[in-house]
Amino acid sequence: MCHNLEMKHLPGADPELVLLSHRYEELERIPLSDMTREEINQLVQELGFYRKETPNAPVPEEFQFAPARPLSTLPPHQAPTTDSKTLPERDEGEHPDL
């Protein structure tokens, strides 16, 4: 279990990792359909998420707000090999379900 990482299952939706700012503004969407569990675990680690030993384990102070860092410092990810779908436009301030 990772600190500051929430999993939501949306039936019928392709799996993707949605990175949000501290203000819940969407920074980036990373498709996960073509990745293995090991590749997803490595991606999450590279992004700076802290992996807890147990669900109730304490999180060190330096990781309390992890992986809070500017988008420009995020590692590049591989583009999906399948046709990507264009996401619908949203009104300012509207926050979609994750």
C-alpha positions in Angstrom: 0.0 0.0 0.0 1.4 3.4 -1.0 0.9 6.6 1.0 -1.1 9.3 -0.9 -2.2 6.9 -3.6 -5.8 5.9 -4.0 -7.2 3.2 -6.2 -10.7 3.6 -7.7 -12.2 0.9 -9.9 -14.5 2.3 -12.6 -16.3 -0.5 -14.5 -15.7 -0.3 -18.2 -12.9 2.3 -17.9 -9.4 1.7 -19.1 -7.0 1.8 -16.1 -4.9 4.9 -15.7 -2.9 6.7 -13.1 -4.1 10.3 -12.7 -1.6 12.6 -11.0 -3.1 15.5 -9.2 -1.6 18.7 -7.6 -2.1 19.5 -4.0 -5.2 21.5 -5.2 -6.6 18.4 -6.9 -5.8 19.9 -10.3 -5.0 17.2 -12.9 -1.4 17.2 -13.9 -1.1 14.1 -16.1 -2.8 10.8 -17.0 -0.7 7.7 -17.5 -2.4 4.8 -19.2 -1.8 1.5 -17.4 -3.5 -1.0 -19.7 -0.4 -2.3 -21.3 1.7 -2.4 -18.2 2.4 -5.4 -15.9 2.0 -5.2 -12.1 5.7 -5.0 -11.8 6.0 -2.1 -14.3 3.2 -0.2 -12.4 4.9 -0.8 -9.1 8.2 0.5 -10.5 6.5 3.5 -12.1 4.8 4.4 -8.7 8.2 4.1 -7.0 9.9 6.3 -9.7 7.2 8.9 -9.2 8.2 9.1 -5.5 5.3 7.5 -3.7 6.2 5.9 -0.4 5.4 2.2 0.0 4.3 1.4 3.6 5.2 -2.0 5.1 1.7 -2.4 6.5 -1.5 -0.4 6.0 -1.2 1.1 9.5 2.5 1.7 9.4 3.6 5.3 10.1 4.9 7.4 7.2 8.2 9.3 7.7 7.8 13.0 7.9 9.7 13.6 4.6 7.2 11.5 2.8 4.0 13.0 4.3 3.3 15.0 1.1 5.1 12.8 -1.3 5.3 12.7 -4.3 4.7 16.5 -4.2 7.1 17.8 -6.8 6.8 19.8 -10.0 5.5 18.0 -13.1 8.7 18.8 -14.9 10.7 16.5 -12.6 8.4 13.5 -13.2 10.1 10.7 -15.1 8.9 10.2 -18.7 6.6 7.3 -19.4 6.0 5.2 -22.4 3.1 6.2 -24.7 0.3 3.6 -25.1 0.7 1.3 -28.1 -3.0 1.3 -28.8 -5.1 4.1 -30.2 -5.5 6.7 -27.4 -8.9 8.4 -26.9 -9.2 12.1 -26.5 -10.6 13.1 -23.2 -13.6 15.4 -23.1 -13.2 19.0 -22.3 -14.2 20.1 -18.8 -15.4 23.4 -17.3 -12.9 25.2 -15.1 -13.1 23.9 -11.5 -15.0 20.7 -12.5 -13.3 17.6 -11.0 -14.1 14.3 -12.6 -14.3 11.0 -10.8 -10.9 9.3 -10.6 
